[in-house]
Structure formats: C-alpha cells, structure tokens
C-alpha cells in the first residue's frame, strides 16, 4: 500500500467503523474493574492496544490501524480512566498493576501470545510488559517512545520544551506560586489531590492543556477546554505516575533491561519533531535492539492522529500481517 493510500485509509476509515463483538468489564485486583473490548476477526492475529497518558483511555479511532479481516483487536481502558472504575483513582494503580492487568486480559481471552501496540505512555508500558513476559509478545509496535526517565520528565516539566513554547509554558506555570515552580510535578500534585473538586478540575485542565498544546506539529498553542471528567482522570493518573517515576526500580530501567527482548521484533514510528517525547528515546531503543526497525516521520510531532504517523502505522500493520496467517 502506498503512503497516500495508507494515509487515506487512516484518515477516512476506508474500513467502516467497527462494532465491538465483545465488550466486558473485567474485575482485576484491589477492587478495580477494567473495560475491555474486542473487534475485528475473532480468529485473526491478536493485537492488544495500549493507550497513552497514563490516564488517556482508549477510543474507537485506535481501531483504524488494523485490517479487521486480519486482526483480532483488543482495546482496554487502564485502571482509573475511561470506562474503568473506580474513576480517577490512584489507589493500587502502578505500572506493575497494569502489567498484571494485561496478563489477566490475555489469559481471560485465551490468547497464547499477541502483538503489542502502544504509543507514548503506551509504548512505555508495552516495553515493560514485553520485558516481563517476552514469551507472550510476537511483535512490538511503538509510537512516540517514552522511557520514563528523569531526563524526559525534566524536558517536559523542567523547562526544556518551554524553550520552544514560552507562551504556553507561562500559562502552565502561572497557576503555581513562584517558590514552587522548581518542581511542577509536585506542585500540581498538591492541587490535583487537594480534595476540592473544583480546584482539582481547574488544575487538571491546565495540566492537560500543556500537553495537548504540544501534541501536533500544526498546533498554534491553543486548545479547547477538556471535559472535566476526562481531564481529572488524565491529570491525576499521569501526575501520580510521573511523581513516582513510573514505579521503576531505577532511572533508565527500560534501557537496562532491553536484553530481555533482544529476540522480539520491534517497529517504531516516531515523529521527527515530537515535542513531548523527543526522538532520542526511540533512537536509543532502535540502536540497542538487533530486530528493531525505526521509521522516523518528517514533519510530524507526537499525536497519533498526525497524518504521516497514522499513514505509517497503517503501512506497518499491513506489512506485519503478511507472512503470518490467522487461525482461520
């Protein structure tokens, strides 16, 4: 498929929107219930889609990258967001809970192994899941790679990205007293978990707006106001994970453990001008893994919806289905 054709399919839904053939709320540990859906071909090549954030939730648009005749597509809302419950909760909500949830879904659906498709935080989670259960991963497909390192967090919340977006940065930091601006993650944490719903929502929308404004290469820095329920879950969960450095053992853990997935084929689609997750992280992964294929997309930022990124992801998933046969 040509780039133009794949771009058309991604943008215009050449395949009609899919109705999930299986929707369920799956009880997991510690009182959490996660929303899971399947669509596509029940006998197709299984692929699990890991959304970003943390706290972003899945959406029907995330189905568009997979030929529904060839793929069995599994999407779910991670703990605390989307249609999962309890909403916006950070209790018993860590990276390792999410890794266990992914395994619970796989076992519940009786899938021996599957492709793992994730972008941004979803790429982080995909890498950690694969390093924990490498025998369960047939392919890794990553977009906008984020490694949950202190350097990446400092870039986005310590003034790095602000060098390119000083006007948007000023709006983001202006809500915080000057004496707290040397640690914005902690400063926002106090407000996002203060117990006052109006105050939490105000800061949640500001947190979300900073990230949303930088997502697309075509952004002019202005975003609409996020719905309160979505913003509160997104901001609280993302802040919780960032404050705790992703609950990893040490800075750089994902790079440290790359040897565990040396035999797993990895394809990375990365925007050259990604302001949220700069390309250096994708490059480090590709440079270290023998079976990695890095697709650097010119004139593209971070968002999954960027035309060049969407087109390339369609091409990648179509290419990966060749040579592999579904169960039918």
C-alpha positions in Angstrom: 0.0 0.0 0.0 1.4 3.4 -0.9 1.8 6.2 1.6 -1.0 8.1 0.0 -3.3 5.1 0.2 -2.5 4.3 3.8 -2.9 7.9 4.8 -6.3 7.9 3.1 -7.4 4.8 4.9 -6.2 6.0 8.3 -7.8 9.4 7.9 -11.1 8.4 6.2 -11.8 5.0 7.7 -11.7 3.1 4.4 -12.8 0.2 6.6 -16.1 1.1 8.2 -16.1 1.8 11.9 -16.2 -1.5 13.8 -18.8 -2.5 16.4 -17.0 -4.5 19.1 -18.2 -8.1 19.1 -17.2 -8.4 22.8 -17.4 -5.8 25.5 -16.9 -6.5 29.1 -15.9 -5.1 32.4 -13.2 -7.3 33.8 -12.7 -7.5 37.6 -9.0 -7.3 38.5 -7.1 -6.9 41.8 -7.8 -4.5 44.7 -11.4 -3.6 43.6 -10.5 -2.3 40.2 -12.7 -3.1 37.2 -11.3 -2.5 33.7 -13.2 -2.0 30.5 -12.2 -4.4 27.7 -13.4 -4.7 24.1 -12.7 -6.8 21.1 -13.3 -6.1 17.4 -12.2 -7.3 14.0 -11.8 -11.0 13.2 -12.2 -13.3 16.3 -9.8 -15.8 14.6 -7.4 -13.1 13.4 -3.9 -12.2 14.5 -4.3 -10.9 18.1 -3.1 -7.4 18.9 -3.5 -5.5 22.2 -3.6 -1.7 22.0 -2.1 0.2 25.0 -3.3 3.8 25.2 -1.2 6.7 26.4 -1.3 9.0 29.4 -1.3 7.3 31.8 -5.0 8.1 32.0 -5.8 8.7 28.4 -8.2 5.9 27.8 -8.9 4.0 24.6 -11.1 5.3 21.7 -12.7 3.9 18.6 -10.2 5.8 16.5 -7.5 3.4 17.8 -9.0 0.6 15.8 -8.3 2.2 12.4 -4.7 0.9 12.1 -5.7 -2.7 11.8 -7.3 -4.6 8.9 -10.4 -6.0 10.6 -10.3 -9.1 8.3 -6.8 -10.0 9.5 -6.6 -8.8 13.1 -8.3 -9.6 16.4 -8.1 -6.2 18.0 -8.2 -5.9 21.8 -8.5 -2.4 23.5 -9.0 -1.6 27.1 -9.1 1.4 29.5 -6.3 1.2 32.0 -7.0 1.5 35.7 -8.8 4.6 36.8 -9.6 6.1 33.4 -12.1 5.8 30.5 -14.9 3.3 31.4 -12.8 1.6 34.0 -13.7 2.0 37.7 -13.1 3.5 40.2 -12.7 6.6 38.1 -9.6 8.8 38.6 -8.4 6.5 41.4 -4.6 6.2 42.0 -5.1 3.5 44.7 -3.4 0.2 43.8 -2.6 1.9 40.5 1.1 1.3 39.4 2.9 0.2 36.4 3.1 -3.3 37.8 -0.7 -3.5 38.4 -1.1 -2.6 34.7 1.3 -5.3 33.6 -0.7 -7.8 35.7 -3.9 -6.5 34.1 -2.6 -7.0 30.6 -1.7 -10.6 31.5 -5.2 -11.1 33.1 -6.8 -9.9 29.8 -4.6 -12.3 27.8 -5.4 -15.3 29.9 -9.1 -14.4 30.1 -9.3 -14.3 26.3 -7.2 -17.4 26.0 -4.5 -15.8 23.7 -1.1 -17.6 23.8 0.8 -14.6 22.5 0.0 -11.3 20.8 1.3 -8.2 19.1 1.6 -5.3 21.5 0.8 -1.9 20.0 1.4 1.3 22.1 2.2 4.9 21.8 3.7 7.4 24.3 3.0 6.0 27.8 1.5 3.1 25.9 5.0 2.5 24.4 6.5 2.6 27.9 4.0 0.1 29.1 4.5 -2.1 26.1 8.2 -2.3 26.6 7.9 -3.1 30.3 5.2 -5.7 29.6 7.4 -7.3 27.0 10.5 -7.3 29.3 8.3 -9.0 31.9 6.7 -11.6 29.6 8.8 -11.7 26.4 7.4 -15.1 25.5 3.9 -13.6 25.2 4.9 -10.9 22.7 5.0 -11.7 18.9 5.7 -8.1 17.8 6.2 -4.8 19.4 4.8 -1.8 17.6 5.7 1.5 19.3 4.9 5.1 18.5 6.3 8.3 20.2 8.6 6.4 22.5 8.7 7.4 26.2 11.1 5.7 28.6 10.0 7.2 31.9 13.4 8.7 32.6 14.2 11.7 34.7 15.7 13.4 31.6 12.4 13.1 29.7 10.4 14.4 32.7 12.8 17.3 33.1 12.5 18.1 29.4 8.7 18.4 29.6 8.2 19.7 33.1 11.5 21.4 33.8 11.7 24.0 31.1 13.1 22.1 28.1 10.0 22.2 25.9 9.3 25.6 27.3 12.2 27.0 25.2 10.0 26.3 22.1 6.7 27.2 23.7 7.3 30.0 26.2 3.8 31.5 25.8 2.1 28.1 26.5 4.6 27.4 29.3 3.7 30.7 31.0 0.1 29.7 31.2 1.0 26.3 32.7 3.3 27.7 35.4 1.3 30.8 36.2 -1.1 28.8 38.4 1.7 27.8 40.8 3.4 30.2 43.3 6.9 31.1 42.2 8.5 29.4 45.1 7.1 26.0 43.9 8.0 26.3 40.3 11.2 24.4 40.6 9.2 21.2 40.9 6.0 21.5 38.9 5.1 17.8 39.2 4.9 18.1 43.0 3.3 21.5 42.9 0.5 20.2 40.6 0.2 17.0 42.7 -0.8 19.1 45.8 -3.7 20.7 43.8 -4.8 17.6 41.9 -5.3 15.7 45.1 -6.4 18.5 47.4 -9.9 17.1 47.9 -11.7 20.2 46.4 -13.3 19.0 43.2 -13.4 22.4 41.6 -9.7 23.1 42.4 -8.7 19.6 41.2 -10.6 20.1 37.9 -9.0 23.6 37.3 -5.5 22.2 37.7 -6.4 19.1 35.8 -7.5 21.1 32.8 -4.3 23.2 33.0 -2.1 20.1 33.2 -3.9 18.5 30.2 -3.8 21.7 28.2 0.0 22.0 28.4 0.4 18.5 26.9 -2.3 18.8 24.3 -1.0 22.1 23.0 2.3 20.5 22.1 1.0 17.2 20.6 0.7 18.2 17.0 3.3 19.8 14.7 0.5 22.0 13.4 -0.5 23.3 16.8 -0.7 27.0 17.4 -0.7 26.5 21.2 -4.4 26.9 21.8 -6.6 24.0 22.9 -10.2 23.7 23.8 -11.1 23.0 27.4 -11.1 19.3 28.2 -14.2 17.8 29.7 -13.9 17.8 33.5 -14.2 14.1 34.0 -11.6 13.2 31.3 -9.1 15.9 32.4 -9.3 14.9 36.1 -8.6 11.2 35.4 -5.8 12.1 32.9 -4.0 14.6 35.0 -4.3 12.8 38.3 -3.1 9.5 36.9 -0.3 11.0 34.8 0.9 13.1 37.6 0.8 10.2 40.0 2.9 8.0 37.7 5.4 10.8 37.0 5.7 11.8 40.7 6.7 8.1 41.3 9.0 7.8 38.3 6.8 5.2 36.8 7.3 2.9 39.8 10.5 1.6 38.3 13.5 0.3 40.2 15.9 2.8 38.9 16.3 5.6 36.3 16.9 4.0 32.9 15.4 0.6 33.8 13.8 0.1 30.4 17.2 0.6 28.7 18.9 -1.6 31.3 16.5 -4.5 30.5 16.5 -4.3 26.7 18.5 -7.6 26.6 15.3 -9.3 27.7 13.6 -8.5 24.4 16.5 -8.9 22.1 14.7 -11.6 20.1 11.4 -9.7 19.8 10.8 -7.8 16.5 10.2 -4.1 17.2 8.9 -1.5 14.9 9.0 2.2 16.0 7.1 5.0 14.3 8.5 8.3 15.6 7.7 12.0 14.7 10.9 13.8 14.0 9.6 17.0 15.7 7.9 15.3 18.7 8.0 17.9 21.5 6.5 15.7 24.1 8.7 12.6 23.6 11.8 13.7 21.7 13.2 11.2 19.2 16.3 10.4 21.2 14.5 7.8 23.2 13.2 6.0 20.1 16.8 6.1 18.7 18.2 4.6 21.8 15.8 1.6 21.6 16.4 1.1 17.9 20.2 1.4 18.3 20.3 -1.2 21.0 18.0 -3.9 19.6 19.0 -6.2 16.8 15.5 -6.6 15.4 14.3 -3.0 15.6 13.0 -1.0 12.7 12.8 2.8 13.3 10.6 4.8 11.0 11.3 8.5 11.6 8.5 10.6 10.2 9.5 14.0 8.9 7.2 17.0 9.6 5.4 15.1 12.4 5.0 15.7 16.1 3.7 13.4 18.8 0.0 12.8 18.2 -1.3 9.5 16.9 -3.6 11.5 14.6 -0.8 13.2 12.7 -1.2 12.3 9.1 2.3 11.0 8.5 2.3 8.9 11.7 -1.2 7.4 11.0 -0.2 6.5 7.4 2.9 4.8 8.5 1.2 2.8 11.3 -1.3 1.5 8.7 1.5 0.5 6.4 3.4 -1.2 9.3 0.4 -3.2 10.4 -0.5 -4.3 6.9 3.2 -5.3 6.3 3.3 -7.3 9.5 0.3 -9.4 8.7 2.0 -10.7 5.5 3.7 -14.0 6.2 1.6 -14.7 9.2 -1.6 -16.5 8.9 -4.6 -16.1 11.1 -6.1 -19.1 12.8 -8.9 -19.4 10.2 
